[in-house]
Amino acid sequence: MMISLDPNLRVFSYKELKAATRNFHRETVLGHGGFGMVYKGWIPEDSGGKPGSGAAVAVKKLDHESMEGFIEWKSEVKILGRLNHPNLEKLMGYGWNDEVCFLVISDSGFARTVPFTHDIDNHVRTWISVNRGYLAPEFIMSGCLTSKTDVYSFGVVLVEVMTGLRAFDYNGPTKKGVMITNWIIPHLCKRRKLKNIIDPRLKGRYCFESAAKIAHLALRCLQPHPATRPTMEEVVETLQKIDTAAHLRVKSRQPSPPALTT
């Protein structure tokens, strides 16, 4: 099997990973991931390393049962290989043989085995899930997270709330999955198209003016260039203003109490 992935990542041999996890011994199991077991291991820092010493890692072993699992594994390698964030563990490399594929993820604090056991797979699964519709274009290109990539993701969430649709949906006619950002932008730009995308479960029970302002805010958040997006503080301020205006509209429509007579 020929695999061409990130050249900056280390390619581990199956022999290395067997040694790191004591032949994938059950005592090294950290948990079960989305598509396979996760094992605790140590990668020797030099050829003279001993078992239980060296760099602490989590080795995620792919259950090689379907092409979908293999494609997901390749996606994880590509995304996590680019990921650079202080709160997430770093992908050291990957490996495979004729039957199984692996991810090797570092952890600088393996004394915290219990929380790490739960979090390591969550990080991996989270970033692949996020890739399906939430990631900003610049993150796909560089792997660098900034406050403006968060704003883009929040823009996708705003669209989800407005439409009742998922950011990435496999239930469309092709069953191949479509990102909502691939088609939603023209509907956010024009008021006459906006009603066509509002969640039908609302059955028209919403303020169109508020919806139009939220659509405009979502559009700003989803701008392809980070510099043209608002800050998260501006997003919060805008939402607060929309909420206040909506309350004032409701209050103005309420009948005034009858005047007191003497």
PASEBA-1860 file (N, C-alpha, C; in nm, 3 decimals):
! residues 262
1> MMISLDPN> 0.085/-0.120/0.000/0.000/0.000/0.000/0.088/0.124/0.000 ~ 0.071/0.209/-0.101/0.149/0.331/-0.112/0.071/0.446/-0.050 ~ 0.133/0.517/0.044/0.068/0.628/0.112/0.163/0.747/0.109 ~ 0.114/0.860/0.060/0.193/0.982/0.056/0.122/1.087/0.140 ~ 0.179/1.118/0.258/0.117/1.212/0.350/0.217/1.321/0.386 ~ 0.199/1.385/0.500/0.281/1.499/0.540/0.427/1.458/0.555 ~ 0.518/1.518/0.474/0.660/1.480/0.483/0.728/1.526/0.611 ~ 0.663/1.617/0.686/0.721/1.667/0.810/0.694/1.576/0.929
9> LRVFSYKE> 0.608/1.476/0.910/0.576/1.383/1.017/0.664/1.260/1.009 ~ 0.690/1.202/1.124/0.772/1.081/1.129/0.688/0.960/1.091 ~ 0.745/0.874/1.011/0.679/0.748/0.975/0.735/0.638/1.065 ~ 0.649/0.581/1.150/0.691/0.477/1.242/0.669/0.340/1.179 ~ 0.763/0.251/1.205/0.746/0.114/1.157/0.655/0.038/1.253 ~ 0.596/-0.067/1.204/0.510/-0.150/1.288/0.590/-0.209/1.403 ~ 0.715/-0.241/1.379/0.801/-0.296/1.484/0.822/-0.194/1.596 ~ 0.842/-0.068/1.561/0.860/0.037/1.661/0.736/0.052/1.749
17> LKAATRNF> 0.619/0.047/1.686/0.496/0.068/1.761/0.461/-0.052/1.847 ~ 0.496/-0.171/1.802/0.478/-0.290/1.886/0.565/-0.279/2.010 ~ 0.689/-0.234/1.991/0.780/-0.220/2.105/0.732/-0.110/2.199 ~ 0.680/0.000/2.143/0.637/0.113/2.224/0.520/0.077/2.314 ~ 0.434/-0.013/2.269/0.312/-0.049/2.343/0.319/-0.189/2.404 ~ 0.439/-0.245/2.410/0.457/-0.382/2.459/0.365/-0.479/2.384 ~ 0.377/-0.473/2.252/0.298/-0.558/2.162/0.148/-0.535/2.181 ~ 0.113/-0.407/2.200/-0.027/-0.367/2.218/-0.092/-0.444/2.333
25> HRETVLGH> -0.020/-0.448/2.442/-0.065/-0.521/2.560/-0.189/-0.454/2.618 ~ -0.278/-0.535/2.672/-0.404/-0.482/2.725/-0.383/-0.383/2.839 ~ -0.270/-0.397/2.911/-0.245/-0.303/3.020/-0.210/-0.163/2.969 ~ -0.178/-0.150/2.842/-0.144/-0.019/2.786/-0.264/0.048/2.718 ~ -0.380/-0.016/2.722/-0.499/0.040/2.657/-0.547/0.164/2.732 ~ -0.562/0.273/2.658/-0.616/0.397/2.714/-0.766/0.406/2.695 ~ -0.814/0.348/2.588/-0.957/0.354/2.559/-0.984/0.315/2.416 ~ -1.109/0.322/2.379/-1.150/0.289/2.244/-1.191/0.416/2.172
33> GGFGMVYK> -1.127/0.442/2.059/-1.154/0.563/1.983/-1.267/0.544/1.885 ~ -1.280/0.643/1.797/-1.388/0.641/1.700/-1.376/0.525/1.603 ~ -1.255/0.483/1.572/-1.241/0.371/1.481/-1.131/0.275/1.523 ~ -1.099/0.270/1.652/-0.998/0.176/1.696/-0.954/0.201/1.839 ~ -0.865/0.112/1.886/-0.813/0.123/2.022/-0.703/0.227/2.030 ~ -0.689/0.288/2.149/-0.582/0.384/2.176/-0.495/0.326/2.287 ~ -0.364/0.321/2.263/-0.270/0.259/2.356/-0.170/0.361/2.408 ~ -0.132/0.343/2.534/-0.025/0.422/2.594/0.108/0.360/2.554
41> GWIPEDSG> 0.206/0.444/2.523/0.336/0.389/2.485/0.448/0.487/2.508 ~ 0.569/0.441/2.486/0.689/0.524/2.497/0.777/0.501/2.376 ~ 0.817/0.610/2.315/0.908/0.603/2.201/1.048/0.637/2.251 ~ 1.144/0.544/2.243/1.281/0.573/2.290/1.339/0.695/2.221 ~ 1.406/0.777/2.298/1.466/0.898/2.242/1.596/0.867/2.170 ~ 1.651/0.748/2.193/1.767/0.702/2.119/1.759/0.551/2.108 ~ 1.847/0.492/2.035/1.843/0.348/2.010/1.866/0.266/2.135 ~ 1.917/0.329/2.241/1.944/0.254/2.363/1.833/0.265/2.466
49> GKPGSGAA> 1.717/0.319/2.426/1.606/0.337/2.520/1.552/0.205/2.570 ~ 1.496/0.208/2.688/1.437/0.089/2.749/1.285/0.102/2.750 ~ 1.214/-0.010/2.753/1.068/-0.004/2.762/1.023/0.077/2.884 ~ 0.924/0.164/2.866/0.877/0.246/2.977/0.953/0.375/2.992 ~ 1.047/0.403/2.902/1.122/0.527/2.907/1.116/0.594/2.770 ~ 1.154/0.722/2.766/1.151/0.794/2.640/1.033/0.888/2.634 ~ 0.988/0.921/2.513/0.878/1.015/2.493/0.744/0.944/2.509 ~ 0.657/1.000/2.593/0.525/0.942/2.615/0.435/0.972/2.495
57> VAVKKLDH> 0.365/0.870/2.449/0.278/0.887/2.332/0.149/0.809/2.352 ~ 0.053/0.844/2.270/-0.068/0.763/2.255/-0.066/0.709/2.113 ~ -0.085/0.580/2.100/-0.085/0.517/1.968/-0.227/0.475/1.935 ~ -0.282/0.535/1.833/-0.420/0.505/1.794/-0.418/0.406/1.678 ~ -0.481/0.294/1.699/-0.476/0.183/1.603/-0.608/0.176/1.527 ~ -0.600/0.186/1.396/-0.718/0.184/1.311/-0.774/0.043/1.297 ~ -0.905/0.031/1.322/-0.975/-0.093/1.289/-0.992/-0.096/1.138 ~ -0.914/-0.172/1.071/-0.908/-0.170/0.925/-1.021/-0.254/0.867
65> ESMEGFIE> -1.143/-0.204/0.883/-1.259/-0.281/0.839/-1.329/-0.219/0.719 ~ -1.301/-0.094/0.688/-1.373/-0.031/0.579/-1.288/0.078/0.516 ~ -1.320/0.112/0.393/-1.252/0.221/0.324/-1.282/0.354/0.394 ~ -1.402/0.368/0.452/-1.438/0.491/0.523/-1.341/0.516/0.638 ~ -1.308/0.408/0.714/-1.214/0.423/0.823/-1.076/0.463/0.775 ~ -1.033/0.407/0.662/-0.902/0.441/0.607/-0.898/0.586/0.561 ~ -1.005/0.631/0.497/-1.012/0.771/0.452/-1.010/0.865/0.571 ~ -1.080/0.828/0.680/-1.082/0.911/0.800/-0.943/0.918/0.862
73> WKSEVKIL> -0.873/0.805/0.861/-0.736/0.803/0.914/-0.647/0.898/0.836 ~ -0.654/0.895/0.705/-0.574/0.986/0.623/-0.610/1.132/0.651 ~ -0.738/1.159/0.672/-0.781/1.295/0.704/-0.722/1.341/0.836 ~ -0.720/1.252/0.934/-0.664/1.288/1.065/-0.516/1.319/1.053 ~ -0.444/1.241/0.976/-0.301/1.266/0.957/-0.280/1.403/0.895 ~ -0.356/1.434/0.792/-0.337/1.560/0.721/-0.372/1.681/0.808 ~ -0.483/1.671/0.882/-0.528/1.785/0.963/-0.443/1.801/1.088 ~ -0.424/1.692/1.164/-0.348/1.703/1.288/-0.202/1.731/1.262
81> GRLNHPNL> -0.153/1.691/1.145/-0.015/1.723/1.110/0.008/1.872/1.095 ~ -0.097/1.945/1.057/-0.088/2.090/1.041/-0.125/2.165/1.168 ~ -0.194/2.097/1.258/-0.249/2.164/1.376/-0.140/2.211/1.469 ~ -0.151/2.337/1.510/-0.054/2.396/1.603/-0.131/2.478/1.704 ~ -0.156/2.418/1.820/-0.235/2.486/1.923/-0.184/2.444/2.059 ~ -0.165/2.539/2.152/-0.106/2.506/2.282/-0.191/2.413/2.367 ~ -0.321/2.403/2.341/-0.409/2.320/2.423/-0.436/2.182/2.364 ~ -0.372/2.151/2.254/-0.393/2.022/2.190/-0.261/1.948/2.176
89> EKLMGYGW> -0.264/1.815/2.195/-0.144/1.736/2.181/-0.097/1.738/2.035 ~ 0.029/1.712/2.015/0.091/1.722/1.884/0.101/1.585/1.818 ~ 0.062/1.579/1.692/0.079/1.456/1.615/0.227/1.440/1.582 ~ 0.288/1.330/1.630/0.429/1.304/1.602/0.448/1.236/1.468 ~ 0.356/1.145/1.435/0.372/1.072/1.311/0.265/0.967/1.294 ~ 0.289/0.875/1.206/0.192/0.772/1.174/0.266/0.647/1.126 ~ 0.192/0.539/1.109/0.252/0.416/1.060/0.144/0.324/1.006 ~ 0.185/0.220/0.938/0.090/0.124/0.884/0.163/-0.004/0.842
97> NDEVCFLV> 0.087/-0.110/0.828/0.135/-0.228/0.759/0.023/-0.275/0.668 ~ 0.024/-0.398/0.626/-0.077/-0.445/0.531/-0.217/-0.454/0.590 ~ -0.227/-0.454/0.723/-0.356/-0.476/0.787/-0.407/-0.360/0.870 ~ -0.318/-0.281/0.928/-0.360/-0.177/1.021/-0.286/-0.046/0.995 ~ -0.348/0.065/1.040/-0.287/0.198/1.033/-0.283/0.258/1.172 ~ -0.190/0.351/1.195/-0.169/0.406/1.328/-0.150/0.557/1.323 ~ -0.189/0.624/1.434/-0.152/0.762/1.461/-0.069/0.762/1.588 ~ 0.036/0.841/1.591/0.121/0.851/1.711/0.117/0.996/1.757
105> ISDSGFAR> 0.059/1.016/1.877/0.036/1.151/1.929/0.113/1.168/2.059 ~ 0.184/1.280/2.069/0.269/1.302/2.186/0.189/1.357/2.302 ~ 0.244/1.341/2.423/0.188/1.405/2.541/0.301/1.435/2.636 ~ 0.312/1.563/2.673/0.424/1.605/2.759/0.398/1.580/2.906 ~ 0.280/1.535/2.943/0.248/1.516/3.083/0.178/1.386/3.109 ~ 0.244/1.275/3.080/0.178/1.145/3.091/0.151/1.106/3.236 ~ 0.199/1.188/3.332/0.161/1.160/3.471/0.011/1.179/3.489 ~ -0.049/1.258/3.397/-0.193/1.282/3.403/-0.264/1.179/3.316
113> TVPFTHDI> -0.238/1.052/3.341/-0.289/0.947/3.254/-0.440/0.946/3.245 ~ -0.511/0.968/3.355/-0.656/0.955/3.352/-0.722/1.059/3.261 ~ -0.697/1.190/3.282/-0.760/1.284/3.191/-0.712/1.269/3.048 ~ -0.585/1.235/3.032/-0.531/1.219/2.897/-0.600/1.104/2.825 ~ -0.631/0.998/2.901/-0.699/0.882/2.842/-0.825/0.924/2.771 ~ -0.900/1.012/2.829/-1.026/1.056/2.770/-1.004/1.162/2.663 ~ -0.911/1.254/2.690/-0.899/1.371/2.604/-0.830/1.344/2.472 ~ -0.734/1.252/2.469/-0.654/1.236/2.348/-0.740/1.197/2.230
121> DNHVRTWI> -0.833/1.105/2.252/-0.917/1.067/2.139/-1.019/1.174/2.109 ~ -1.065/1.244/2.214/-1.159/1.353/2.190/-1.097/1.459/2.099 ~ -0.969/1.492/2.122/-0.903/1.591/2.039/-0.900/1.546/1.894 ~ -0.862/1.420/1.874/-0.854/1.368/1.738/-0.989/1.370/1.672 ~ -1.090/1.316/1.742/-1.223/1.310/1.684/-1.282/1.449/1.663 ~ -1.254/1.540/1.760/-1.308/1.674/1.749/-1.259/1.743/1.624 ~ -1.129/1.736/1.596/-1.076/1.810/1.483/-1.118/1.751/1.350 ~ -1.141/1.620/1.345/-1.193/1.565/1.221/-1.338/1.604/1.204
129> SVNRGYLA> -1.414/1.602/1.314/-1.553/1.645/1.306/-1.563/1.790/1.263 ~ -1.475/1.873/1.323/-1.475/2.014/1.290/-1.444/2.036/1.144 ~ -1.357/1.953/1.089/-1.319/1.967/0.949/-1.440/1.959/0.858 ~ -1.542/1.888/0.899/-1.659/1.871/0.814/-1.752/1.991/0.825 ~ -1.705/2.105/0.781/-1.792/2.219/0.770/-1.758/2.342/0.851 ~ -1.675/2.329/0.954/-1.652/2.441/1.045/-1.519/2.513/1.025 ~ -1.421/2.448/0.967/-1.287/2.506/0.964/-1.275/2.619/0.863 ~ -1.207/2.725/0.906/-1.183/2.839/0.818/-1.086/2.801/0.707
137> PEFIMSGC> -1.097/2.867/0.592/-1.008/2.832/0.479/-0.860/2.842/0.513 ~ -0.822/2.944/0.590/-0.680/2.960/0.620/-0.627/2.849/0.710 ~ -0.716/2.790/0.794/-0.671/2.678/0.877/-0.646/2.555/0.791 ~ -0.729/2.534/0.691/-0.710/2.421/0.601/-0.575/2.433/0.531 ~ -0.535/2.556/0.500/-0.410/2.578/0.427/-0.287/2.570/0.517 ~ -0.298/2.626/0.638/-0.178/2.641/0.722/-0.180/2.562/0.851 ~ -0.299/2.529/0.902/-0.308/2.460/1.030/-0.293/2.551/1.149 ~ -0.289/2.683/1.128/-0.272/2.778/1.238/-0.408/2.829/1.285
145> LTSKTDVY> -0.429/2.822/1.415/-0.553/2.869/1.474/-0.536/3.012/1.527 ~ -0.633/3.097/1.496/-0.633/3.233/1.548/-0.774/3.265/1.597 ~ -0.791/3.382/1.656/-0.925/3.422/1.700/-1.019/3.436/1.582 ~ -0.967/3.468/1.464/-1.052/3.484/1.346/-1.098/3.349/1.289 ~ -1.023/3.242/1.314/-1.073/3.110/1.273/-1.190/3.070/1.363 ~ -1.185/3.113/1.489/-1.298/3.088/1.580/-1.422/3.164/1.532 ~ -1.402/3.285/1.483/-1.514/3.366/1.434/-1.579/3.297/1.314 ~ -1.498/3.243/1.225/-1.552/3.171/1.109/-1.638/3.053/1.155
153> SFGVVLVE> -1.585/2.976/1.249/-1.659/2.860/1.299/-1.791/2.903/1.362 ~ -1.788/3.016/1.435/-1.911/3.064/1.496/-2.012/3.108/1.390 ~ -1.961/3.161/1.280/-2.050/3.196/1.169/-2.123/3.075/1.116 ~ -2.054/2.962/1.109/-2.119/2.838/1.065/-2.227/2.797/1.165 ~ -2.198/2.813/1.295/-2.296/2.780/1.398/-2.420/2.869/1.384 ~ -2.401/2.997/1.357/-2.515/3.086/1.337/-2.603/3.037/1.222 ~ -2.540/2.993/1.114/-2.615/2.943/1.000/-2.691/2.816/1.038 ~ -2.627/2.729/1.117/-2.694/2.607/1.162/-2.820/2.640/1.242
161> VMTGLRAF> -2.807/2.738/1.332/-2.920/2.776/1.416/-3.034/2.833/1.332 ~ -3.000/2.915/1.234/-3.102/2.977/1.150/-3.175/2.876/1.062 ~ -3.100/2.782/1.008/-3.156/2.692/0.907/-3.205/2.559/0.963 ~ -3.152/2.519/1.079/-3.183/2.387/1.131/-3.106/2.278/1.060 ~ -3.009/2.316/0.977/-2.928/2.220/0.902/-2.794/2.199/0.969 ~ -2.726/2.091/0.932/-2.594/2.064/0.986/-2.487/2.128/0.898 ~ -2.372/2.155/0.958/-2.262/2.216/0.883/-2.216/2.124/0.771 ~ -2.219/1.996/0.797/-2.180/1.897/0.697/-2.280/1.783/0.704
169> DYNGPTKK> -2.350/1.758/0.595/-2.463/1.666/0.597/-2.447/1.558/0.492 ~ -2.459/1.432/0.536/-2.453/1.319/0.444/-2.591/1.280/0.392 ~ -2.695/1.350/0.434/-2.831/1.308/0.400/-2.886/1.372/0.274 ~ -2.800/1.443/0.201/-2.845/1.503/0.075/-2.866/1.398/-0.032 ~ -2.908/1.441/-0.150/-2.940/1.347/-0.257/-2.821/1.263/-0.304 ~ -2.699/1.317/-0.294/-2.582/1.241/-0.341/-2.528/1.148/-0.235 ~ -2.565/1.169/-0.107/-2.516/1.090/0.007/-2.364/1.103/0.025 ~ -2.303/1.197/-0.043/-2.158/1.214/-0.034/-2.119/1.322/0.067
177> GVMITNWI> -2.214/1.398/0.111/-2.186/1.502/0.209/-2.159/1.636/0.143 ~ -2.226/1.739/0.192/-2.209/1.874/0.138/-2.195/1.971/0.254 ~ -2.096/2.059/0.245/-2.079/2.163/0.346/-2.179/2.274/0.321 ~ -2.243/2.318/0.428/-2.347/2.420/0.414/-2.289/2.550/0.359 ~ -2.162/2.579/0.388/-2.100/2.702/0.340/-2.079/2.701/0.189 ~ -2.090/2.583/0.126/-2.073/2.577/-0.019/-2.189/2.639/-0.096 ~ -2.306/2.651/-0.031/-2.423/2.701/-0.105/-2.503/2.809/-0.033 ~ -2.473/2.833/0.094/-2.559/2.920/0.175/-2.535/3.069/0.151
185> IPHLCKRR> -2.416/3.108/0.109/-2.379/3.250/0.103/-2.478/3.335/0.022 ~ -2.518/3.296/-0.099/-2.613/3.381/-0.174/-2.745/3.403/-0.101 ~ -2.786/3.308/-0.018/-2.911/3.323/0.057/-2.896/3.421/0.173 ~ -2.774/3.435/0.223/-2.750/3.529/0.332/-2.740/3.672/0.280 ~ -2.703/3.685/0.154/-2.681/3.818/0.096/-2.809/3.891/0.061 ~ -2.912/3.817/0.024/-3.033/3.878/-0.029/-3.153/3.846/0.058 ~ -3.222/3.950/0.100/-3.336/3.935/0.190/-3.447/3.849/0.129 ~ -3.467/3.860/-0.001/-3.577/3.786/-0.064/-3.550/3.634/-0.065
193> KLKNIIDP> -3.421/3.597/-0.052/-3.388/3.455/-0.048/-3.381/3.400/0.094 ~ -3.377/3.491/0.190/-3.354/3.450/0.328/-3.467/3.361/0.381 ~ -3.591/3.395/0.347/-3.704/3.317/0.397/-3.698/3.171/0.353 ~ -3.628/3.146/0.241/-3.621/3.009/0.188/-3.532/2.918/0.272 ~ -3.447/2.976/0.356/-3.353/2.893/0.432/-3.381/2.890/0.582 ~ -3.475/2.973/0.629/-3.507/2.972/0.772/-3.566/2.836/0.809 ~ -3.528/2.784/0.924/-3.574/2.654/0.971/-3.727/2.644/0.959 ~ -3.777/2.552/0.875/-3.923/2.543/0.856/-3.998/2.501/0.982
201> RLKGRYCF> -3.925/2.445/1.078/-3.990/2.404/1.202/-4.039/2.524/1.284 ~ -3.988/2.641/1.251/-4.035/2.763/1.318/-4.174/2.803/1.270 ~ -4.212/2.754/1.151/-4.345/2.781/1.094/-4.377/2.931/1.090 ~ -4.274/3.008/1.057/-4.294/3.152/1.041/-4.299/3.231/1.170 ~ -4.284/3.164/1.282/-4.292/3.234/1.411/-4.154/3.290/1.450 ~ -4.113/3.392/1.383/-3.985/3.457/1.414/-3.990/3.600/1.359 ~ -3.901/3.682/1.409/-3.891/3.820/1.362/-3.799/3.825/1.241 ~ -3.853/3.861/1.125/-3.772/3.861/1.004/-3.658/3.963/1.012
209> ESAAKIAH> -3.683/4.078/1.075/-3.579/4.181/1.086/-3.459/4.127/1.165 ~ -3.488/4.055/1.274/-3.380/3.997/1.354/-3.306/3.890/1.273 ~ -3.383/3.808/1.202/-3.322/3.703/1.120/-3.231/3.763/1.014 ~ -3.274/3.873/0.952/-3.193/3.938/0.849/-3.063/3.993/0.907 ~ -3.070/4.048/1.027/-2.948/4.100/1.091/-2.853/3.988/1.130 ~ -2.907/3.876/1.177/-2.823/3.762/1.212/-2.760/3.702/1.086 ~ -2.837/3.699/0.978/-2.782/3.650/0.851/-2.667/3.737/0.805 ~ -2.682/3.868/0.819/-2.574/3.961/0.782/-2.450/3.938/0.870
217> LALRCLQP> -2.473/3.915/0.998/-2.362/3.888/1.090/-2.292/3.758/1.052 ~ -2.369/3.655/1.022/-2.310/3.526/0.980/-2.226/3.545/0.853 ~ -2.278/3.624/0.761/-2.205/3.651/0.637/-2.072/3.718/0.664 ~ -2.070/3.811/0.757/-1.945/3.878/0.795/-1.847/3.778/0.856 ~ -1.898/3.690/0.939/-1.812/3.590/1.003/-1.752/3.492/0.903 ~ -1.823/3.468/0.794/-1.781/3.367/0.696/-1.699/3.425/0.582 ~ -1.653/3.547/0.597/-1.569/3.606/0.493/-1.443/3.522/0.473 ~ -1.400/3.502/0.349/-1.283/3.415/0.324/-1.152/3.471/0.378
225> HPATRPTM> -1.141/3.603/0.389/-1.018/3.664/0.440/-1.035/3.700/0.588 ~ -0.948/3.650/0.675/-0.962/3.673/0.819/-0.973/3.820/0.858 ~ -0.899/3.906/0.790/-0.897/4.048/0.828/-1.032/4.115/0.810 ~ -1.116/4.059/0.722/-1.247/4.122/0.697/-1.356/4.070/0.790 ~ -1.324/3.973/0.874/-1.421/3.923/0.970/-1.422/4.011/1.095 ~ -1.535/4.016/1.165/-1.539/4.091/1.291/-1.461/4.016/1.399 ~ -1.432/4.083/1.507/-1.376/4.015/1.623/-1.489/3.946/1.698 ~ -1.454/3.856/1.789/-1.557/3.789/1.866/-1.628/3.887/1.957
233> EEVVETLQ> -1.558/3.990/2.003/-1.622/4.092/2.085/-1.728/4.167/2.005 ~ -1.697/4.196/1.878/-1.794/4.263/1.792/-1.914/4.173/1.764 ~ -1.890/4.044/1.750/-2.000/3.950/1.728/-2.095/3.951/1.847 ~ -2.039/3.943/1.968/-2.121/3.943/2.089/-2.200/4.074/2.101 ~ -2.133/4.185/2.075/-2.200/4.315/2.084/-2.315/4.324/1.984 ~ -2.293/4.275/1.863/-2.398/4.279/1.760/-2.517/4.193/1.800 ~ -2.492/4.074/1.853/-2.601/3.987/1.897/-2.680/4.051/2.010 ~ -2.610/4.118/2.100/-2.679/4.186/2.210/-2.769/4.297/2.158
241> KIDTAAHL> -2.721/4.370/2.059/-2.802/4.479/2.000/-2.926/4.422/1.929 ~ -2.908/4.310/1.859/-3.021/4.247/1.791/-3.126/4.202/1.892 ~ -3.077/4.144/2.001/-3.169/4.096/2.105/-3.244/4.213/2.170 ~ -3.173/4.320/2.198/-3.236/4.437/2.259/-3.342/4.497/2.167 ~ -3.307/4.509/2.038/-3.401/4.565/1.941/-3.526/4.478/1.929 ~ -3.509/4.347/1.935/-3.623/4.256/1.926/-3.716/4.275/2.046 ~ -3.658/4.288/2.164/-3.740/4.308/2.284/-3.817/4.440/2.277 ~ -3.751/4.543/2.223/-3.818/4.673/2.211/-3.934/4.666/2.112
249> RVKSRQPS> -3.916/4.590/2.003/-4.024/4.576/1.906/-4.144/4.505/1.968 ~ -4.116/4.401/2.045/-4.224/4.327/2.111/-4.297/4.418/2.209 ~ -4.220/4.495/2.285/-4.279/4.583/2.385/-4.364/4.691/2.321 ~ -4.319/4.741/2.206/-4.394/4.849/2.140/-4.527/4.802/2.083 ~ -4.538/4.672/2.059/-4.662/4.617/2.003/-4.765/4.581/2.111 ~ -4.719/4.582/2.235/-4.812/4.550/2.343/-4.907/4.668/2.367 ~ -5.035/4.639/2.389/-5.129/4.750/2.412/-5.097/4.825/2.539 ~ -5.116/4.953/2.534/-5.089/5.038/2.652/-5.200/5.016/2.754
257> PPALTT> -5.168/5.022/2.879/-5.272/5.006/2.982/-5.369/5.124/2.975 ~ -5.494/5.101/3.007/-5.594/5.210/3.002/-5.555/5.324/3.097 ~ -5.583/5.443/3.053/-5.549/5.561/3.135/-5.635/5.563/3.261 ~ -5.577/5.604/3.369/-5.652/5.614/3.495/-5.744/5.735/3.490 ~ -5.863/5.716/3.539/-5.959/5.827/3.544/-5.983/5.869/3.687 ~ -6.012/5.991/3.702/-6.036/6.043/3.837/-6.185/6.055/3.862
END
